[in-house]
Structures are given as structure tokens and as C-alpha cells.
Amino acid sequence: MTQPADTPPQDALSLRPLAAADWDAWYDALEVAFGEQEAPERRSLWRGLTEVDRSLGVWDGAVPVGSAGAFSFRMAVPGGAVLPTAGVTMVGVAPTHRRRGVLTALMRHQLDEVHERGEALAVLVASEPAIYGRYGYGLASWQLGVRVERSRVTVRRSAAERERGTELDRVRLRLADPARAAAACERLYARRVPLRPGMLARRPGWERLPLLDPPAERKGHGALQCVLAEDRRDGELLGYARYSTKVVWREGGAAGEVRVREVTAADPESCAALWAYLLDLDLTDTVVAENLPVDDPLLHLVSDPRRLRPRVSDALFVRLVEVGDALRSRHYAAPVDLVLEVADEFCPWNTGRWHLHAAGPNAAAACEPTDAPADLALSVRELGSAYLGGSSLAALAGAGLVRELRAGALAEAAHAFGWPVAPWLPHEF
């Protein structure tokens, strides 16, 4: 593959940064690679959010045949720091140009740029998870989906509600126009970001994504709705839920569906109130949510968790671009003093031994190169899987992916890398 050029030769593939004028052709090629055509509203949103200076294309003559982009995110990590993170996106290769090194060239160029920018982390959502492990991305978070027979469950009252009694319940629910309520909802969302690893701080423009509601994508559902949970004493926003409903009439009556897009709550009472509302809407008998944290309170709020029919699927893949910076930027659940021998064929500056030291959960960590004997050996892929606290190093060792070189080191590392709250990616990108 040739180096970037203004006018690529007609008989060679050329990798070069995207020009704004080429966006439509570049995105057309991406849609072909994915075998789908997006609604105009969704395409317009992605066009507005595309960071052209972080987008790459491979051309065969004048025809785009490969693409990769990145968003300049900030992502929460264990301990509450919100770190600059490259959100890898819009990766595709034309079906006519597979297995010709196009994707590898794009990944190589992109990770070099992330390295030059000084971003310690890169993340992505994989359309095909088997692809990205060879580039050092490890599965770091899962998402929970539920499909609830609402007539078969009830929502338990919180301890605070039981103590005060329902007549003193401070949570008031109110329907609101999703667009008009968006600014207040975004402020609440922003306050929640540091509390859960994997959450993304939304930059200007990204507040449009949760409101995206193309009629062509509704699949029989009505328009997007928003219910607010407010403190009835002073009107403070405590939580919100975005959802849509589809009414289906059968012989026995209405059997509609509630599709839950998002539930964000600042405390247990507002969380319980919002789920009680969603599970009690007239003319419906099924509630569906596709993306919840795997430790979502809903699992414990309902009277019969089996009726949730929970299922888990892969979500966020994490790649440590700068091992030292990444490991000293998070906190650890317990004291840790280890030497990690890291293998990284794709980003060789990470390969070697790293001494990780932290005195405890609230202490700053140190991580520097060392020649000392290693305690654990693993690849950067497994380090990415464990980074947010969602995958246990002990489980990875059980799969033969982490090797213990000093007795006791694995238990120490698994405990320290864990985190009380499961990581979660709140939305697509």
C-alpha cells in the first residue's frame, strides 16, 4: 500500500486522511461494507459528529474501499478519572478488497496517530469481535438485555420508601418533551459519568444521539417519550427515562411493547419509581431494554428476576495505547505491587516489563518500565480486558491467557484490578 498522496495512482491502493469533500463517497463505501443504508436522520447526525481530521480512507484509484475514524472521547476509568480516549469508529473494507491488508494498514496508521496524540486508550464496539483481538483490543465490558413480562413482576420498594411510607414519597414523575428536557437530562448524565467505568462524557453535539428517532427505524413504535423523576419538594431532577411504546391488539385485548432506550437515576428511589412506571404502562404487556449495565439495580428491584429473561452480550473493547500512562491513571481496589510482562506486537513501545505499584483504593498509582523479574505475563489484549474492572485476571488465567510467574501474584492482581461497579458503555458510537 502506498504512502498518503494527493493524487493516488490508478493501479495502487492509497491510504490518506479524509477530506471533508470526500465524506459522502467515503460513507457510501462504509454502508456498502456493512450491507445497509441508514436513515437520512442518522446519516446526518454521523456526518455532523465526524472528526474529519481523525478519519482515514483507503482508495483504489478514485474509489474509496476502506475507512476508519476516531472520536475524541473522554472515558471514565476506575477511581473516577475521565481520560482522553480515542473512540474508534466507522471501520469498514469493501467486499472486493478484503484480505489485502487494508484493515491492518488502517489500524496501524490510526494507532500511531493515537500514540502521537498522547491518548493512553482506544476503544471500540466490534461488529465482528474476532477481528480486533489481533490489534490488541480486549473485551472490557458487557451489556445486559431484558425482555420482561410485566404482569409477572412487581417492583420492590426501597428501604427509604418503607421507612417513610408512600404518602411521604419525595419522587414525582412527569412526562416532558424529550428535546425540551434534554439539557437537564444531560447535566444529570454528566454527573453520573465518573461513577461508572466505561461511561463517556458527551461532547457538544453528542446530546443529539439519545434523541435520534427516525420514523423509518421505529418498527411500529410511536415517537420517543421522556419521563422525568423530580424531587416534589424543590423540583430537582433525580432521574429520567426515554422510551417508546407499540400498541398491539390481539383477540384477548391489547398486548403492546415498551422499548426502553435509557434509564438514568441519581438514587434508589428515583430508579425504582422510573422502573415501576415503565413496567405499568397501559395497553402493554412486554418491556424490552437492550443496553443495561450487567449489575443494573433492576435485577434486584423486581419480585421475580427470572421473568426478566436476562441475556448478556459483548459491548466495549479497550486497547491500552500507552501502558504506563493507562495503568497509573486508574485506581485499584486493593494495594498492589507487581511486575507485569506485557507483550504487544502491534504497538511495540508497550512491550516489556512494567512495575505497577499502588498503596490502596484512594492512592495514586505508579507504573514504570523495569528490569525486575516479572510476576505475571500477559498480552496487551488481556490487559485491556481487565482494565475497567469488568473481566477478572483470574478468569483470563483460567483460559490460559495470563501466566502467573510468582506464587500469589495472580490473586493479588485480580483483586486489585477488580472494581465494585461493573463497567458499562451507555450508547453507540
Order of alpha helices (4+ residues) and beta strands (2+ residues): beta-alpha-alpha-beta-beta-beta-alpha-beta-alpha-beta-beta-alpha-beta-alpha-beta-beta-beta-beta-beta-alpha-beta-alpha-beta-beta-alpha-beta-beta-beta-beta-alpha-alpha-beta-alpha
